[in-house]
């Protein structure tokens, strides 16, 4: 399994403990994705960004549901290569 995580750079200039909000999933479980394909929309302190698939494969599990928060480095989903 390959973990889908938020990009580290969105948490660089924020205070410790600040969490992101997963606004929307652009894919569903069992969808095929390409490497670098946008898979989710998220926001950290007024900074919107897209989460990209780190590799090609199938979305095996969405770990963080739409509307939930997540910490830096959190696993948002898992891809089966």
N, C-alpha and C positions, 0 to 999 in steps of 0.2 A: 504494500500500500504506500501511496505517496500522499503526504499531508499537504493540504491547501491552507496557507497561512496569510495573514495580512502583510503587506510590505513593511519592512522595518523602518523605512524612512518616514512614514507618517507618524511615528511615535518619537522621533528624534528630539523635537523641541517642545515636548509636552511634559507636564509634571508627572512624577511617579504616581501610579495608581489610576491614571486617566484611562478610561475604556472607550472603545469604539462601539458604534451601533451598526448592526447589519440591517441595511434598509431594504434590500431585495435580493433574492436569488434570481439569476438570469438563466439558470439550468435547474433541472430536477434530478433526483436520484435515477440512476440507470441511463442518463443521457451520455452520449459520447462527446468528448471535448478534445480540442487540439491544444497543443502547447501554446501558452501565452494568450489563450482565448479568455475574454472577460467572463467570469462566472458569477460575480456578485457585485452589488453596489453597497458601499459602506461610507461612514463618516466618522471623523475624529475631530472634535472641537471645530466645527464649521468648515472642515476640509473634507470635501467629498472625493472619493477615489474608487477605482474599480479593482477588485481582487482578480488576479489572473491565474489560470491553471498553470502549475509549474511543469506539467508534462501532459502528453496525450494519453487518453484512456477513457474509462467510464467512471462517472460519479457514483461511487459505491455507497457513500454515506454522507449526508449533510448533518454535521455535528451541532452547529449553531443555527437555530431557526431564525427566520425573518423576524425582526423586531427585538431580538435579544442583543445584549452587549457582549463584548469580548475584550480580553486583555492583549497587550503586545505579545506576539509570538504564539497566540492561541491557535489551535487546530480548528479551522472552520468547516472543513469537509475532507473526505478521503477519496483518492482516485485509485482505481485498480488499473494498472498499466496494460 
